Amino acid sequence: MKIEQIYTGCLAQGAYYIESNGEVAIIDPLREVTPYIKRAERDGATIKYIFETHFHADFVSGHITLSKRTKAPIVYGPTAKPAFDAIVAEDGQVFPLGNISITALHTPGHTLESTTFLLKDENGKDHAIFTGDTLFLGDVGRPDLAQKAAKMTQEELAGLLYNSLRTKIMPLADDVIVYPAHGAGSACGKNLSKNTVGTLGEQKKTNYALRANMTKNEFIKEVTDGLLPPPQYFPLNVKMNKEGYDDINDVIERGTKPLAPKAFEAAANTTGAVILDVRSEKDFIKGHIPRSIFIGIDGGFAPWVGALIADVKQPILLVTPDGREEETIIRLSRVGFDNTIGYLNGGFEAWKKSGLEYDTISSITADGLKTKIEHENVPVFDVRKEGEYQSEHVKGSIHTPLDYLNDHLDAFPENETFYIHCAGGYRSAIAASILKSRGIHNLVDVTDGFAAIKEAGIPVTDYVCPTSL
């Protein structure tokens, strides 16, 4: 028996490859499926099942493409209603795989069809659970994403989740391995661990939601407390996972169209495409196409695209580092953005050489900001997340989190220079690009962010441990 977690850091997502005696099961595959097929070929094995723990909201699964290419059936848990052929398992249904088996345990709460898959080893012993978004390490799945489809409140869904955990998961042995769908960085939970594999016994001891003496009302209150609105692209991804999507090869073919600078400019003007610049923040700050949006490929790329561009049907034109065009298109498609229509051939240097207009972002070091603060009252805006800001921030700074920047546009002064920062420089460059695209140019980016601000000795509030907030 082989179990391989295929973890994608950008999405904080874990897919799983399970092989026994020449038969393979894939759980929650990513959009590009060739790696799974090649992995099975190396083992001389056949993909027999494609298990989906639920209709994912934060990424587009590769289940449909993988099924078409391998003829393996897609398996959902009870109550799922996909618009394509699939096995909708009964609660407790067993799926043999080589010398082992996988049992569907219906665990509604995150969504109504959410299902945990229990793997029993060659001796019939409970070995591992693949929990999807039902149980994470350190947390459980948020119960507010399926309210509209379920015609239930988040409190009612949380009550279902409580029952699922207590009746289906917690009775299992402490040595059962927990393989969740996500780790820290995912928007599908509040307090996910950086670890991506653990044991159920550890979770019973450390996960707040699995306290043995916890009442249902306590669980509902704690699980729903402090939930921020989900990213706008989540329901669009659910729709694609439930109804279908284009083959990834077609998406790549559409997107990998090299455009000379003037053709690129014409395409942007005639299609209403967003110009998405995925180079490093330092390169973007030094020069970029006017009104382009920066979201660097080497940061938390795909989730930020989903949160800030939101509409998966939005046409996109790319400015990328040389040779990373296809990678960028694939990573966009993972969160449902399939409408890339071309890229700038030769990159930003070709744009500059063509003589077309370009823009820059003013920046300042933390030491420079300290000098200004010491001599005048300058407005400082912090675009980090709520927990980061509450934990520690520049005294007198204003919180305008990047996730909801468009809701805070009125907070920025019209005629006065202001300064923006994040933790290390990536998110503030994104924020600067969005503000400039909205016509707000009187900003200065603080290089290297809050880390440099603290080192420079700029006065900050007393530190509060994030876990106590």
C-alpha angles and dihedrals in degrees: 000000000000126000118186125181111210102200124193110198097196090061095029083229132146123205119183137223115196122182132181128167095339097316125107136199122194119202121202098343124200122247096263104066104178093095091059092049093048091046090055091047090054089054092046086238138135125232103238104171139019109203121199116195091201143321099298120225102187099052141016111250124223093227098114097046092044091051092050092051098043103027087229113145122247113235124205130175127254120305094021113139108191120178091232137058112291142141110255100203126218118236106274095015112154124221114196115219116183106297094343137058140220121214124201112230111189106225108171122183108087084053129347094251095044109137134184116213116218116206118208117196130229090284094050092254120143103255110164145353125218099207104181107196095332096087127015128179103273096002148032131240118283112256099211103077099079099042097112096045092043094044087226136116121250087249091056091048090048088054090054090049091052090054092046093053094045098044104032110025112023094055089063119100120277093240093061109118117237117218109182128191094237146028135193113328097041119122090215092087141020108233110019120171123242087233115091101194128043144140129267091237091058091050093050088056101041111022110095091212094058099056107145094224096045116127122218092248091051090049093050092049096048096043094049097040115108098004110161120211111278119247113276094241094062098088090045090056091048089054092052093047091049100040105028141256144218121289111266091237090060091050091051092048092052093047103044096076112132112220126193113231097263092044088048091052091048092050091052092050097046101040102038088234122169111241103225116196112198100177122113118296091243091056092046092050091053093052142342144156110280114264092009118141120234120216109152119226090220095059132058087310112163099041091049091051089052094047098045106032091034101173107091090199093059111122111241132199116195136222105188141166110269113283097011099094097105093043090054093050091050093049091049090051091054088072095038102266098136099152102088104144103185148320137243106266109226092014127242093326089064089052092053093046091052090063095240119147118270136182138218137201121237113234140186135193121243089249089054091050090050091056091051092048090051092055104035144011103263124181112244122192123199116205097184124115124283095258093049092051095046091048094057136336144161109284110258095011121141120234115229104160115211092229090066101024093133088061091057102048092113090060094069117088116247101214105017125085111246134187128228131194143167130185100290111353105273100095096039089056088052090049092048091052092051093047092049090048086056091053096260106132105153093095136113123202118223106225118231092010131223094347090062092040091059092045090052090056098243107163112263134178122266112282118257118191108246092225090063095054 
